[in-house]
Amino acid sequence: VGGIAAFGRPAIALAEMARVARRGTPIVVVDEQLDEGAAPCLYQRLAYGALTLFAPSAGSPTALLPPDATDVVDEQVSRFYYSLTFRMPARPVAQAAP
């Protein structure tokens, strides 16, 4: 929560989350993103600017998810935050040699 936008290479961070999480477990990333649909006032824009001081390109990294991510849900959960949830599919069971 509240850190992925500050990573130098968020795609690598997401890939590592996907690698270490148990397959099928939901992975949730929550971070700053201004809800443009809510017409933020000047005060809200200033507060958001303070929240994202070190991450000028804050926003949901949906495009950076691993290509095989499933059950992707990207939603704006408040005026300042998004929630991105995804899962990695179960690995196929290896077939025993005859």
KEVEX-359481 format. One record per residue: x negated, y negated, z of N, C-alpha, C in turn. Coordinates in nm, 4 decimals, always signed. Each point is the difference from the previous one (the first is absolute). Layout:
% KEVEX-359481
+----------+----------+----------+----------+----------+----------+----------+----------+----------+
:       nu :       nv :       nw :      cau :      cav :      caw :       cu :       cv :       cw :
+----------+----------+----------+----------+----------+----------+----------+----------+----------+
:        X :        Y :        Z :        X :        Y :        Z :        X :        Y :        Z :
...
+----------+----------+----------+----------+----------+----------+----------+----------+----------+
% end
This chain:
% KEVEX-359481
+----------+----------+----------+----------+----------+----------+----------+----------+----------+
:       nu :       nv :       nw :      cau :      cav :      caw :       cu :       cv :       cw :
+----------+----------+----------+----------+----------+----------+----------+----------+----------+
:  -0.0848 :  +0.1176 :  +0.0000 :  +0.0848 :  -0.1176 :  +0.0000 :  -0.0889 :  -0.1232 :  +0.0000 :
:  +0.0235 :  -0.0881 :  -0.0981 :  -0.0649 :  -0.1298 :  -0.0013 :  -0.1479 :  -0.0003 :  -0.0292 :
:  -0.0476 :  +0.0800 :  -0.0922 :  -0.1427 :  -0.0023 :  -0.0283 :  -0.0393 :  +0.0332 :  -0.1425 :
:  +0.0834 :  +0.0677 :  -0.0738 :  -0.0389 :  +0.0486 :  -0.1326 :  -0.0378 :  -0.1134 :  -0.0943 :
:  +0.0638 :  -0.1162 :  +0.0131 :  -0.0297 :  -0.1120 :  -0.0895 :  -0.1392 :  -0.0556 :  +0.0233 :
:  -0.0561 :  +0.0223 :  +0.1181 :  -0.1337 :  -0.0514 :  +0.0307 :  -0.1108 :  +0.0962 :  -0.0428 :
:  +0.0352 :  +0.1204 :  -0.0432 :  -0.1007 :  +0.0958 :  -0.0447 :  -0.0586 :  -0.0476 :  -0.1324 :
:  -0.1275 :  +0.0163 :  -0.0165 :  -0.0640 :  -0.0383 :  -0.1252 :  +0.0476 :  +0.0839 :  -0.1171 :
:  +0.0276 :  +0.1283 :  +0.0249 :  +0.0445 :  +0.0910 :  -0.1055 :  +0.1193 :  +0.0814 :  +0.0516 :
:  +0.1198 :  -0.0600 :  -0.0036 :  +0.1170 :  +0.0678 :  +0.0573 :  +0.0353 :  +0.1313 :  -0.0685 :
:  -0.0319 :  +0.0164 :  -0.1280 :  +0.0304 :  +0.1263 :  -0.0682 :  -0.0765 :  +0.1156 :  +0.0639 :
:  -0.1226 :  -0.0260 :  +0.0407 :  -0.0803 :  +0.1042 :  +0.0654 :  +0.0572 :  +0.0308 :  +0.1383 :
:  +0.0458 :  -0.1028 :  +0.0716 :  +0.0621 :  +0.0212 :  +0.1315 :  +0.1263 :  +0.0851 :  -0.0130 :
:  +0.0828 :  -0.0288 :  -0.0991 :  +0.1221 :  +0.0788 :  -0.0219 :  -0.0332 :  +0.1436 :  -0.0374 :
:  -0.1011 :  +0.0177 :  -0.0834 :  -0.0411 :  +0.1352 :  -0.0395 :  -0.0507 :  +0.0786 :  +0.1210 :
:  -0.0699 :  -0.0667 :  +0.0907 :  -0.0497 :  +0.0681 :  +0.1195 :  +0.1147 :  +0.0361 :  +0.0942 :
:  +0.0991 :  -0.0880 :  +0.0127 :  +0.1186 :  +0.0327 :  +0.0796 :  +0.0678 :  +0.1233 :  -0.0575 :
:  +0.0134 :  +0.0035 :  -0.1321 :  +0.0641 :  +0.1135 :  -0.0666 :  -0.0814 :  +0.1275 :  +0.0185 :
:  -0.1312 :  -0.0117 :  +0.0021 :  -0.0869 :  +0.1174 :  +0.0136 :  +0.0089 :  +0.0613 :  +0.1395 :
:  +0.0024 :  -0.0834 :  +0.1040 :  -0.0073 :  +0.0533 :  +0.1359 :  +0.1357 :  +0.0333 :  +0.0605 :
:  +0.1071 :  -0.0540 :  -0.0544 :  +0.1334 :  +0.0283 :  +0.0543 :  +0.0447 :  +0.1403 :  -0.0401 :
:  +0.0733 :  +0.0637 :  +0.0876 :  +0.0576 :  +0.1309 :  -0.0324 :  +0.0919 :  -0.0167 :  -0.1200 :
:  -0.0118 :  +0.0885 :  -0.0962 :  +0.0828 :  -0.0065 :  -0.1202 :  +0.1473 :  +0.0010 :  +0.0365 :
:  +0.0762 :  -0.0882 :  -0.0636 :  +0.1428 :  -0.0108 :  +0.0246 :  +0.0363 :  -0.0971 :  +0.1113 :
:  -0.0987 :  -0.0419 :  +0.0801 :  +0.0242 :  -0.0945 :  +0.1084 :  +0.0150 :  -0.1404 :  -0.0576 :
:  +0.0965 :  -0.0776 :  +0.0479 :  +0.0113 :  -0.1367 :  -0.0503 :  -0.1176 :  -0.0844 :  +0.0459 :
:  -0.0542 :  -0.0760 :  -0.0911 :  -0.1066 :  -0.0965 :  +0.0285 :  +0.0651 :  -0.1367 :  -0.0136 :
:  -0.0139 :  -0.0829 :  +0.1017 :  +0.0670 :  -0.1299 :  +0.0021 :  -0.1042 :  -0.1104 :  +0.0132 :
:  +0.0088 :  -0.0967 :  -0.0896 :  -0.0868 :  -0.1180 :  +0.0027 :  +0.0914 :  -0.1208 :  +0.0156 :
:  -0.0270 :  -0.0826 :  +0.1000 :  +0.0777 :  -0.1217 :  +0.0228 :  -0.0989 :  -0.1159 :  +0.0048 :
:  +0.0294 :  -0.1035 :  -0.0755 :  -0.0903 :  -0.1155 :  -0.0019 :  +0.0764 :  -0.1231 :  -0.0477 :
:  -0.0727 :  -0.1092 :  -0.0123 :  +0.0616 :  -0.1269 :  -0.0353 :  +0.0400 :  -0.0085 :  -0.1466 :
:  +0.1177 :  -0.0555 :  -0.0214 :  +0.0489 :  -0.0341 :  -0.1332 :  +0.1162 :  -0.0959 :  +0.0201 :
:  -0.0078 :  -0.1157 :  -0.0591 :  +0.1049 :  -0.0990 :  +0.0150 :  +0.1206 :  +0.0389 :  -0.0829 :
:  +0.1156 :  -0.0019 :  +0.0617 :  +0.1248 :  +0.0330 :  -0.0688 :  +0.0437 :  -0.1206 :  -0.0828 :
:  -0.0346 :  +0.0008 :  -0.1270 :  +0.0342 :  -0.1117 :  -0.0883 :  +0.1502 :  -0.0102 :  -0.0235 :
:  +0.0721 :  +0.1096 :  +0.0172 :  +0.1440 :  -0.0005 :  -0.0195 :  +0.0752 :  -0.0737 :  +0.1101 :
:  -0.0670 :  -0.0286 :  +0.1121 :  +0.0653 :  -0.0659 :  +0.1129 :  -0.0215 :  -0.1511 :  -0.0004 :
:  -0.0610 :  -0.0549 :  -0.1038 :  -0.0261 :  -0.1438 :  -0.0111 :  -0.0616 :  -0.0557 :  +0.1284 :
:  -0.1254 :  +0.0365 :  +0.0291 :  -0.0622 :  -0.0444 :  +0.1251 :  -0.0179 :  -0.1521 :  +0.0055 :
:  +0.0205 :  -0.0536 :  +0.1188 :  -0.0187 :  -0.1441 :  +0.0197 :  -0.1489 :  -0.0292 :  +0.0181 :
:  -0.0362 :  -0.1254 :  +0.0098 :  -0.1400 :  -0.0405 :  +0.0138 :  -0.0625 :  +0.0628 :  +0.1239 :
:  +0.0711 :  -0.0007 :  +0.1120 :  -0.0524 :  +0.0592 :  +0.1226 :  -0.0326 :  +0.1480 :  -0.0205 :
:  +0.0890 :  +0.0735 :  -0.0649 :  -0.0231 :  +0.1431 :  -0.0239 :  -0.1185 :  +0.0216 :  -0.0930 :
:  -0.0141 :  -0.0843 :  -0.1021 :  -0.1153 :  +0.0118 :  -0.0895 :  -0.1302 :  -0.0277 :  +0.0743 :
:  -0.0009 :  -0.0979 :  +0.0898 :  -0.1192 :  -0.0302 :  +0.0798 :  -0.0324 :  +0.1146 :  +0.0951 :
:  +0.1028 :  +0.0564 :  +0.0653 :  -0.0207 :  +0.1134 :  +0.0903 :  -0.0552 :  +0.1192 :  -0.0780 :
:  +0.0537 :  +0.0229 :  -0.1179 :  -0.0479 :  +0.1102 :  -0.0839 :  -0.1447 :  -0.0250 :  -0.0418 :
:  -0.0335 :  -0.1222 :  -0.0346 :  -0.1376 :  -0.0342 :  -0.0353 :  -0.0957 :  +0.0272 :  +0.1140 :
:  +0.0435 :  -0.0257 :  +0.1229 :  -0.0836 :  +0.0289 :  +0.1165 :  -0.0172 :  +0.1505 :  +0.0202 :
:  +0.1050 :  +0.0772 :  -0.0254 :  -0.0072 :  +0.1460 :  +0.0135 :  -0.0970 :  +0.0611 :  -0.1002 :
:  -0.0055 :  -0.0568 :  -0.1181 :  -0.0780 :  +0.0595 :  -0.1091 :  -0.1287 :  -0.0766 :  -0.0290 :
:  -0.0533 :  -0.0666 :  +0.1001 :  -0.1196 :  -0.0825 :  -0.0174 :  -0.1137 :  +0.0761 :  -0.0680 :
:  -0.0200 :  +0.1256 :  +0.0376 :  -0.1111 :  +0.0772 :  -0.0548 :  +0.0393 :  +0.0896 :  -0.1162 :
:  +0.1233 :  -0.0075 :  -0.0423 :  +0.0470 :  +0.0851 :  -0.1094 :  +0.0860 :  -0.0826 :  -0.0953 :
:  -0.0631 :  -0.0779 :  -0.0871 :  +0.0781 :  -0.0877 :  -0.0885 :  +0.0897 :  +0.0734 :  -0.0982 :
:  -0.0265 :  +0.1260 :  -0.0274 :  +0.0829 :  +0.0743 :  -0.0950 :  +0.0888 :  +0.1006 :  +0.0720 :
:  +0.0563 :  -0.0402 :  +0.1134 :  +0.0842 :  +0.0916 :  +0.0778 :  +0.1221 :  +0.0420 :  -0.0808 :
:  +0.0410 :  +0.1230 :  +0.0193 :  +0.1165 :  +0.0537 :  -0.0683 :  -0.0067 :  +0.1503 :  -0.0025 :
:  +0.1098 :  +0.0619 :  -0.0295 :  +0.0087 :  +0.1449 :  -0.0002 :  -0.0913 :  +0.0613 :  -0.1070 :
:  -0.0858 :  +0.0947 :  +0.0391 :  -0.0944 :  +0.0611 :  -0.0945 :  +0.0566 :  +0.1214 :  -0.0732 :
:  +0.1256 :  -0.0031 :  -0.0374 :  +0.0637 :  +0.1141 :  -0.0649 :  -0.0785 :  +0.0478 :  -0.1219 :
:  -0.0517 :  -0.0923 :  -0.0783 :  -0.0734 :  +0.0366 :  -0.1217 :  -0.1310 :  +0.0725 :  +0.0305 :
:  -0.0464 :  -0.0060 :  +0.1251 :  -0.1277 :  +0.0614 :  +0.0368 :  +0.0150 :  +0.1379 :  +0.0637 :
:  +0.1229 :  +0.0493 :  +0.0099 :  +0.0210 :  +0.1316 :  +0.0598 :  -0.0636 :  +0.1090 :  -0.0851 :
:  -0.0379 :  +0.1125 :  +0.0628 :  -0.0504 :  +0.1122 :  -0.0792 :  +0.1055 :  +0.0409 :  -0.1035 :
:  -0.0418 :  +0.0419 :  -0.1185 :  +0.0949 :  +0.0303 :  -0.1076 :  +0.1005 :  +0.1096 :  +0.0330 :
:  -0.0344 :  +0.0921 :  +0.0901 :  +0.0927 :  +0.1087 :  +0.0313 :  +0.0852 :  -0.0278 :  +0.1242 :
:  +0.0006 :  -0.1243 :  +0.0498 :  +0.0840 :  -0.0362 :  +0.1142 :  +0.1477 :  +0.0179 :  -0.0361 :
:  +0.0778 :  +0.0483 :  +0.0952 :  +0.1429 :  +0.0222 :  -0.0231 :  +0.0819 :  -0.0739 :  +0.1049 :
:  +0.1299 :  -0.0021 :  -0.0191 :  +0.0930 :  -0.0603 :  +0.0957 :  -0.0416 :  -0.1423 :  +0.0388 :
:  -0.0407 :  -0.0773 :  -0.0982 :  -0.0478 :  -0.1357 :  +0.0248 :  +0.1184 :  -0.0920 :  +0.0281 :
:  -0.0060 :  -0.0698 :  +0.1129 :  +0.1012 :  -0.0986 :  +0.0377 :  -0.0735 :  -0.1287 :  +0.0347 :
:  +0.0279 :  -0.1060 :  -0.0736 :  -0.0619 :  -0.1305 :  +0.0223 :  +0.1122 :  -0.0970 :  +0.0330 :
:  +0.0018 :  -0.0510 :  +0.1230 :  +0.1096 :  -0.0873 :  +0.0394 :  -0.0493 :  -0.1182 :  +0.0817 :
:  +0.0692 :  -0.1095 :  -0.0129 :  -0.0267 :  -0.1198 :  +0.0788 :  +0.0775 :  +0.0176 :  +0.1304 :
:  -0.0704 :  +0.0075 :  +0.1140 :  +0.0674 :  +0.0278 :  +0.1269 :  +0.0241 :  -0.1251 :  +0.0836 :
:  -0.0625 :  -0.1112 :  -0.0365 :  +0.0254 :  -0.1278 :  +0.0654 :  -0.0491 :  -0.1105 :  -0.0928 :
:  +0.0108 :  -0.1237 :  +0.0434 :  -0.0459 :  -0.1114 :  -0.0841 :  -0.1489 :  +0.0075 :  -0.0316 :
:  -0.0780 :  +0.0626 :  +0.0889 :  -0.1456 :  +0.0004 :  -0.0141 :  -0.0626 :  +0.1368 :  -0.0246 :
:  +0.0778 :  +0.1081 :  +0.0070 :  -0.0613 :  +0.1326 :  -0.0070 :  +0.0727 :  +0.0953 :  -0.0958 :
:  -0.0798 :  +0.0844 :  -0.0649 :  +0.0528 :  +0.1093 :  -0.0807 :  -0.0332 :  +0.1305 :  +0.0705 :
:  +0.0669 :  +0.1052 :  -0.0389 :  -0.0312 :  +0.1350 :  +0.0448 :  -0.0095 :  +0.0873 :  -0.1247 :
:  -0.1115 :  +0.0681 :  -0.0135 :  -0.0230 :  +0.0908 :  -0.1126 :  -0.0177 :  +0.1398 :  +0.0568 :
:  +0.0886 :  +0.0902 :  -0.0398 :  -0.0051 :  +0.1380 :  +0.0482 :  -0.0192 :  +0.0927 :  -0.1196 :
:  -0.0852 :  +0.1010 :  +0.0177 :  -0.0198 :  +0.1001 :  -0.1053 :  -0.0448 :  +0.1303 :  +0.0630 :
:  +0.0054 :  +0.1043 :  -0.0780 :  -0.0454 :  +0.1333 :  +0.0416 :  -0.0902 :  +0.0560 :  -0.1092 :
:  -0.0829 :  +0.0935 :  +0.0413 :  -0.0793 :  +0.0747 :  -0.0967 :  +0.0605 :  +0.1395 :  -0.0090 :
:  +0.0174 :  +0.0506 :  -0.1228 :  +0.0638 :  +0.1314 :  -0.0157 :  -0.0849 :  +0.1113 :  +0.0610 :
:  +0.0681 :  +0.1064 :  +0.0391 :  -0.0705 :  +0.1165 :  +0.0532 :  -0.0899 :  +0.0585 :  -0.1076 :
:  -0.1125 :  +0.0499 :  +0.0416 :  -0.0913 :  +0.0644 :  -0.0945 :  +0.0565 :  +0.1357 :  -0.0382 :
:  -0.0181 :  +0.0399 :  -0.1254 :  +0.0509 :  +0.1320 :  -0.0393 :  -0.0733 :  +0.1097 :  +0.0773 :
:  +0.0728 :  +0.1043 :  +0.0307 :  -0.0579 :  +0.1139 :  +0.0708 :  -0.0879 :  +0.0775 :  -0.0987 :
:  -0.1218 :  +0.0299 :  +0.0411 :  -0.0923 :  +0.0733 :  -0.0887 :  +0.0486 :  +0.1434 :  -0.0178 :
:  -0.0074 :  +0.0478 :  -0.1213 :  +0.0401 :  +0.1366 :  -0.0303 :  -0.1165 :  +0.0952 :  +0.0340 :
:  +0.0314 :  +0.1122 :  +0.0620 :  -0.1014 :  +0.0986 :  +0.0332 :  -0.0457 :  +0.0703 :  -0.1277 :
:  -0.1266 :  +0.0305 :  -0.0070 :  -0.0548 :  +0.0722 :  -0.1151 :  +0.0532 :  +0.1425 :  -0.0023 :
:  +0.0306 :  +0.0555 :  -0.1195 :  +0.0533 :  +0.1373 :  -0.0069 :  -0.1019 :  +0.1045 :  +0.0330 :
+----------+----------+----------+----------+----------+----------+----------+----------+----------+
% end
